[in-house]
Amino acid sequence: MRPVPTTIGAVSLIIVANLTPQSPVVHRDTSDACVASLSGFSKDTPTPAKPQYPTDMTGVTLEYFASGCYGNCPAFTLTINKETAVFEGRAYVRAKGKRTAKLSSQQLETLLHTWYDGSLYAMRDDYCSARCPDGTEIIVTDIAESSITLTTPAFKKRVYECFSTVNGQPQTPKPPEQYFQLSRQLWAFAKAHHWL
């Protein structure tokens, strides 16, 4: 395997492929097809059964993690549970350090319904590692990453993404739009508390 690095603006794209003498170069078409095939809901595994909606919110947490980047991307973790929201700001946020706020049961229910109705349980665990069926692996660096994790007493699911585009062209697999819908709701919650 040999890395084939390409720098496009501030994003570094590395294509690692199983190269043969007949195919000494990995073409951009290959990575585009790979990214497209790994975007959205998984097409190569059966859809898991929808987990049961929790009847008791004790032990239920919804966590949003934003890694930040080499630029001015916000870096923070927002953890929401039955009664409180805990924000831990690390960089490029209005509130650095730990902040807490009370949470109504309706606010948590709204976020949980977005998670369940959006079928986040059926999304891939990792949209950052693009390993194609032919063995090619696409690694993109220097971009912001995020994850949404739902933990209940019965199960835990984390969806990790680092979706990025250059000139409108996806560089990494894109989660379904429902991921970004919930992400926007969580950002709006943090902004309403003047944390972002």
RACOR-V847288 format. One record per residue. SS is DSSP state (@ for helix, = for strand, . for the rest). BURIAL is I if it has 16 or more other ideal C-beta (glycine too) atoms within 10 Angstrom, else O. Layout:
# RACOR-V847288
[[SS/BURIAL] [SS/BURIAL]]
This chain:
# RACOR-V847288
[[./O] [=/O] [=/O] [=/I] [=/O] [=/O] [=/O] [=/O] [./O] [./O] [=/I] [=/O] [=/I] [=/O] [=/I] [=/I] [=/I] [./O] [./O] [./O] [./O] [./O] [./O] [./O] [./O] [./I] [./O] [@/O] [@/O] [@/I] [@/I] [@/O] [@/O] [@/I] [@/I] [@/O] [@/O] [@/I] [./I] [./O] [./O] [./O] [./O] [./O] [./O] [./O] [./O] [./O] [./O] [./O] [./O] [./O] [./O] [./I] [./O] [./O] [./O] [./O] [./O] [./I] [=/I] [=/I] [=/I] [=/I] [=/I] [=/I] [=/I] [./I] [./I] [./O] [./O] [./O] [./O] [./I] [=/I] [=/I] [=/I] [=/I] [=/I] [=/I] [./I] [./O] [./O] [=/O] [=/I] [=/I] [=/I] [=/I] [=/I] [=/O] [=/O] [./I] [./I] [./O] [./O] [./O] [=/O] [=/O] [=/I] [=/O] [=/O] [=/O] [./I] [./O] [@/O] [@/O] [@/O] [@/I] [@/O] [@/O] [@/I] [@/I] [@/O] [@/I] [@/I] [@/I] [@/O] [./I] [./O] [@/I] [@/I] [@/I] [./I] [./I] [./O] [=/I] [./I] [./I] [./O] [=/I] [=/O] [./I] [./O] [./O] [./O] [./I] [=/I] [=/I] [=/I] [=/I] [=/O] [./O] [./I] [./I] [./I] [=/I] [=/I] [=/I] [=/I] [=/I] [=/I] [./I] [./O] [./O] [./O] [=/O] [=/I] [=/O] [=/I] [=/I] [=/I] [./I] [./I] [./I] [=/O] [=/O] [./O] [./O] [=/O] [=/I] [./I] [./I] [./I] [./I] [./I] [./I] [@/O] [@/I] [@/I] [@/O] [@/O] [@/I] [@/I] [@/O] [@/O] [@/I] [@/I] [@/O] [@/I] [@/I] [@/O] [@/O] [./O] [./O] [./I] [./I]]
